[in-house]
Amino acid sequence: MGQAGEPRRARATDGELGAAVARAQQGDENAFAVAYRIVQPGLLGYLRGIVGAEAEDVASDAWLEIARDLGRFQGDGAGFRGWTATIARHRALDHLRRRRARPRSTTLEDADAEALVAPQDTHEQALESLSTQRALELVRSLPRDQAEAVLLRVVVGLDGPAAARVLGKRPGAVRTAAHRGLKRLAARLRAPGVPQDGPRPLGESE
């Protein structure tokens, strides 16, 4: 549920997703397939930004855990997106640890959050206008904290507080990271020959 001052940015499919999850919790396998169909594209895009070509393997591990623990979930469609993203992120970090490449966190200044002004709809529209592959290449060229914030906000479709819970950060820090990332992406879209940096796993920082 969104916090005061930041209303939830519901997706059109959240109602359908919430209903499917409720039915799946009652044992309806077809409903679980509906929930999978709605959530998987965004979840896979997020994981591709973290682990690259191994995203499908990590997603499979995540869905095994999601299916196993589905009865414990409490919430609506938007909440389910956040819950599944948290599970997927944990599986991705486990995968990176096994590769001895755990992402390093980036500390953000509290003052950065105060510098934010209007919602970044223009930047998000610019990102969404790209092909999926091109968008992921651009996002993966960002510093890790910015890339994860953009992926969770734009690709997975979480609001600021939900993305913050997935990342274990304050909502203001995540809004700042997303703002910086989207602004940087918009600048690169205007520049010739982008991305200038090749795509790299988010475990590597600038």
C-alpha positions as CSV (number, residue, x, y, z in Angstrom):
1,M,0.0,0.0,0.0
2,G,1.4,3.4,-0.9
3,Q,2.5,5.7,1.9
4,A,1.0,9.1,2.5
5,G,2.0,11.7,-0.1
6,E,2.8,9.0,-2.7
7,P,-0.3,7.3,-4.1
8,R,0.1,3.9,-5.6
9,R,0.5,3.9,-9.3
10,A,-1.7,1.0,-10.1
11,R,-1.3,-1.0,-13.3
12,A,-4.3,-1.8,-15.3
13,T,-3.7,-5.5,-14.7
14,D,-3.4,-5.3,-10.9
15,G,-7.1,-6.1,-10.4
16,E,-6.9,-9.1,-12.6
17,L,-3.7,-10.1,-10.9
18,G,-5.1,-9.8,-7.4
19,A,-8.1,-11.9,-8.3
20,A,-5.9,-14.6,-10.0
21,V,-3.6,-14.8,-6.9
22,A,-6.6,-15.2,-4.6
23,R,-7.9,-18.1,-6.7
24,A,-4.5,-19.6,-7.0
25,Q,-4.2,-19.6,-3.2
26,Q,-7.4,-21.8,-3.2
27,G,-5.6,-24.3,-5.5
28,D,-6.7,-23.0,-8.9
29,E,-3.7,-23.9,-11.2
30,N,-5.2,-22.0,-14.1
31,A,-5.3,-18.9,-12.0
32,F,-1.7,-19.4,-11.0
33,A,-0.8,-19.5,-14.7
34,V,-2.7,-16.2,-15.2
35,A,-0.6,-14.6,-12.4
36,Y,2.5,-16.0,-13.9
37,R,1.6,-14.6,-17.3
38,I,1.0,-11.1,-15.9
39,V,4.1,-10.9,-13.7
40,Q,6.8,-12.9,-15.6
41,P,7.6,-10.3,-18.3
42,G,8.5,-7.6,-15.8
43,L,10.2,-10.0,-13.4
44,L,12.3,-11.4,-16.2
45,G,13.3,-7.9,-17.4
46,Y,14.3,-7.0,-13.9
47,L,16.4,-10.1,-13.6
48,R,18.1,-9.6,-17.0
49,G,19.3,-6.3,-15.7
50,I,20.9,-8.0,-12.6
51,V,22.2,-11.3,-13.9
52,G,22.1,-10.9,-17.7
53,A,21.7,-14.1,-19.8
54,E,21.1,-16.3,-16.7
55,A,17.9,-14.5,-15.9
56,E,15.6,-17.3,-17.0
57,D,17.3,-19.8,-14.7
58,V,17.1,-17.4,-11.8
59,A,13.5,-16.7,-12.6
60,S,12.7,-20.4,-12.6
61,D,14.2,-20.7,-9.1
62,A,12.2,-17.7,-7.9
63,W,8.9,-19.1,-9.3
64,L,9.5,-22.4,-7.5
65,E,9.8,-20.4,-4.2
66,I,6.8,-18.3,-5.1
67,A,4.7,-21.4,-5.8
68,R,5.8,-23.0,-2.6
69,D,5.1,-20.0,-0.4
70,L,2.0,-18.7,-2.2
71,G,-0.2,-19.5,0.8
72,R,1.7,-17.2,3.0
73,F,1.2,-14.1,0.7
74,Q,-1.3,-11.5,1.9
75,G,-2.1,-8.6,-0.3
76,D,-3.5,-7.3,-3.6
77,G,-2.1,-7.4,-7.1
78,A,0.4,-4.6,-6.7
79,G,1.5,-6.2,-3.4
80,F,2.1,-9.5,-5.3
81,R,4.4,-7.7,-7.8
82,G,6.5,-6.4,-4.9
83,W,6.5,-9.8,-3.1
84,T,7.6,-11.7,-6.2
85,A,10.3,-9.0,-7.0
86,T,11.7,-9.4,-3.5
87,I,12.0,-13.2,-3.9
88,A,13.5,-12.8,-7.4
89,R,16.0,-10.3,-6.1
90,H,17.1,-12.7,-3.3
91,R,17.6,-15.5,-5.8
92,A,19.6,-13.1,-8.0
93,L,21.8,-12.0,-5.2
94,D,22.4,-15.7,-4.2
95,H,23.3,-16.3,-7.8
96,L,25.8,-13.4,-7.8
97,R,27.3,-14.5,-4.5
98,R,28.0,-17.9,-6.0
99,R,29.8,-16.1,-8.8
100,R,31.7,-14.1,-6.2
101,A,30.2,-10.9,-7.6
102,R,27.8,-9.6,-5.0
103,P,26.6,-6.1,-5.8
104,R,28.0,-3.3,-3.7
105,S,25.5,-0.9,-2.2
106,T,25.6,2.8,-3.0
107,T,25.0,5.4,-0.2
108,L,22.7,8.3,-1.3
109,E,22.6,11.7,0.4
110,D,19.4,12.5,2.2
111,A,19.6,15.9,0.5
112,D,19.2,14.3,-2.9
113,A,15.7,13.3,-2.1
114,E,14.8,16.9,-1.4
115,A,16.0,17.9,-4.8
116,L,13.2,15.9,-6.6
117,V,10.4,17.9,-8.1
118,A,7.7,16.7,-10.5
119,P,7.1,13.0,-11.4
120,Q,9.5,11.8,-14.1
121,D,6.8,10.8,-16.6
122,T,8.7,12.2,-19.6
123,H,11.8,10.2,-18.8
124,E,9.7,7.0,-18.2
125,Q,7.9,7.5,-21.5
126,A,11.3,7.9,-23.3
127,L,12.5,4.6,-21.8
128,E,9.2,2.8,-22.5
129,S,9.4,3.9,-26.2
130,L,12.6,1.8,-26.7
131,S,12.7,-1.8,-27.6
132,T,13.1,-4.1,-24.6
133,Q,16.6,-5.2,-25.6
134,R,17.8,-1.6,-26.2
135,A,16.2,-0.4,-23.0
136,L,17.9,-3.1,-20.9
137,E,21.3,-2.3,-22.5
138,L,20.9,1.3,-21.6
139,V,19.7,0.5,-18.1
140,R,22.5,-1.9,-17.5
141,S,25.0,0.9,-18.3
142,L,23.8,2.8,-15.2
143,P,25.3,2.6,-11.7
144,R,23.7,-0.4,-9.9
145,D,21.5,1.6,-7.5
146,Q,20.0,3.6,-10.3
147,A,19.5,0.6,-12.6
148,E,17.7,-1.4,-9.9
149,A,15.5,1.5,-9.0
150,V,14.5,2.1,-12.7
151,L,13.9,-1.6,-13.3
152,L,11.6,-1.9,-10.3
153,R,9.7,1.3,-11.0
154,V,9.4,1.1,-14.8
155,V,9.8,-2.6,-15.8
156,V,8.2,-4.3,-12.7
157,G,5.8,-1.5,-12.1
158,L,6.3,-0.9,-8.4
159,D,5.6,2.4,-6.7
160,G,8.3,4.1,-4.6
161,P,7.5,2.6,-1.2
162,A,7.2,-0.9,-2.7
163,A,10.5,-0.6,-4.6
164,A,12.1,0.6,-1.4
165,R,10.9,-2.5,0.5
166,V,12.4,-4.8,-2.2
167,L,15.7,-3.0,-2.0
168,G,15.7,-2.5,1.8
169,K,16.1,1.3,1.4
170,R,14.2,4.4,2.2
171,P,11.6,5.5,-0.4
172,G,13.3,8.8,-0.8
173,A,16.6,7.1,-1.6
174,V,14.9,4.9,-4.2
175,R,13.0,7.9,-5.7
176,T,16.4,9.7,-6.0
177,A,18.1,6.8,-7.6
178,A,15.2,6.4,-10.1
179,H,15.2,10.1,-10.9
180,R,19.0,10.1,-11.5
181,G,18.8,7.0,-13.6
182,L,15.9,8.2,-15.8
183,K,17.4,11.6,-16.2
184,R,20.7,10.0,-17.3
185,L,18.9,7.7,-19.7
186,A,17.0,10.6,-21.2
187,A,20.3,12.4,-21.8
188,R,21.8,9.3,-23.5
189,L,18.8,8.9,-25.7
190,R,19.4,12.4,-27.0
191,A,23.1,11.7,-27.6
192,P,24.4,10.1,-30.8
193,G,25.8,6.5,-30.5
194,V,24.3,5.5,-27.2
195,P,24.9,3.6,-25.1
196,Q,28.5,4.7,-24.9
197,D,29.2,2.1,-22.2
198,G,28.6,-1.5,-23.1
199,P,26.1,-3.5,-21.0
200,R,27.5,-5.1,-17.9
201,P,26.0,-7.0,-14.9
202,L,24.7,-4.8,-12.2
203,G,27.2,-6.4,-9.8
204,E,29.8,-4.0,-11.3
205,S,29.7,-0.4,-10.4
206,E,31.2,2.7,-12.0
